[in-house]
Amino acid sequence: MIVLDTNVISELLSAKTNDNLRKWLIGLEDTPLATTSITIAEIEFGIQRLAPGGRRNQLQTAFETYIRTIPVLPLDDIAAYKAGQYRALRESAGRPTTLTDMMIAGIVSVVGGSLATRNTKDFTGLPFQIIDPWQVQ
């Protein structure tokens, strides 16, 4: 399973999706994809910060439609423990990060998946595969 990070979902909602990302997704064929409840919160926050109107409504509709097409993985207690451990690990290695990123990392770890993200440096040193779809040829 490949878990799509917030920046991947956000790009998929844009008017012009990056060509490398699009090609990468097409090449996955039957690979299971999912996202996290954390990503839903991050994208919803971004949408709600937009001024009311057409663009905001368009993004909200596109987001709600897309989210219905893939599984959304929750932050359970095991993933929460992992998130705290990973955040402490990265901080002790001199690579502090956000709690939300480590919540996503905890979820990815619990499901035994890989993470698709453009922000690979935010997850370096964690025990799962990180894929940058913008760099895949």
N, C-alpha and C positions, 0 to 999 in steps of 0.2 A: 504494500500500500504506500502511496505517496500522499503526504499531507501538504496541501497548498497553503502557504503562508499568506498573510494579509496583502503583501505587495503583489502577489500573483493574482489573487482574486480582484484586487483593485485594478490591475492592468487589464484583466479580462472584461471589466465593466467600462473601460475607456472606449472612446469613439474609434480609435485606431490602435488595435492590439499589436504589440511588438511582433515582427515577423519570426524571430527566433523562438519566442514563446509559443506562437501559434504552431510552428513546425514541430516543436518539441511535443506539444500536446497531441497533435495528430499522430506522431510516431509512437505514442504510448499504447495505442490500440486498446487492448482490454485490461490494461493495468488499472487496478482499483485506485480511485482518487477520493479524497475526503478533505475537509477543512475542520477548524476547531470553533468551539463556542467563543473563544477569545477573539478570533478573527471576526466573528459576527459583531461582537461588541466594538472592536476597533473601527470597522467599516461603518457601522451604524452611527458611531460618534462623528466620524468624518462627514457623513451625509447630513446629519442634523446640524452641523456647523455651517452648512451652506445657506445662503439666503433663500427664503421660500420662493418657489417659482418653478419654471419648466425644467431647468437642469436638475434641480434637487429631486423633483418628482420622477424624472426620467431615470436617474440613478437609483432611486428607491425601488422603482418597479423592476429595473434590470437586476438589482441585487436580490430582491425577494424571489424573482423567477429563477435566478441561477442557484441560489441556496437550496431550492427545492429539488435540484437535480443531483446533488451529491450528499453523502452522509456528513453530518456535523458531529464531531467527537466532543464529548463533554470533559470538563476538568473534574475528575473524581479525586478521592482522597489519595490514591496511590500516585496519580500524576502530580498532585499538589506537593506531596513529599519530594518527588523527583525535582520539581521546579525549585523548591528551596535548596535542595542539595546542589543542583546545577548552578544556581545563582551564587552560592557560597564558593563553589569550585572555581567559577570564572573570576570572581572577585579576588580569591587568594592567588590566582595566576596573573593578576594585574589587568584583567579584562572585564571590568564591571559591565553590567547589562541591565536591561529593564526587567521588571517582574513579569510583564505581559509576554515578553519573548521567552522567558524561562517557563512560563505556564504552557506555552505552545510546545516548547522542547519536552516538557514533562509528558504531555499528551502523546507526542510522537514516539517517545521512548516506550511508554506503556503499551502502545499498539504494535511496537516493533516495526515501525515504518521508516520511511525516508522523508526528509523535508525539502520541498521545493521553495526556494526563496532567492531573492536578489541580494539580500543582506547576509551573505554567508559569514562575514566576520562576526556577526552577532551570535553565531552558534558554533564557532570554531572551538574544538577541544571537547565536544560532547560526543557521547558514544552512539551516534547514528549517522547514516549517510546524509550529506547535504548536497543538494543539486541546485545549480544556478541555471535555470532554463534560458536566461538571456545569453549565456555563454556556450550552451550546447550547440554543436554544429550538426 
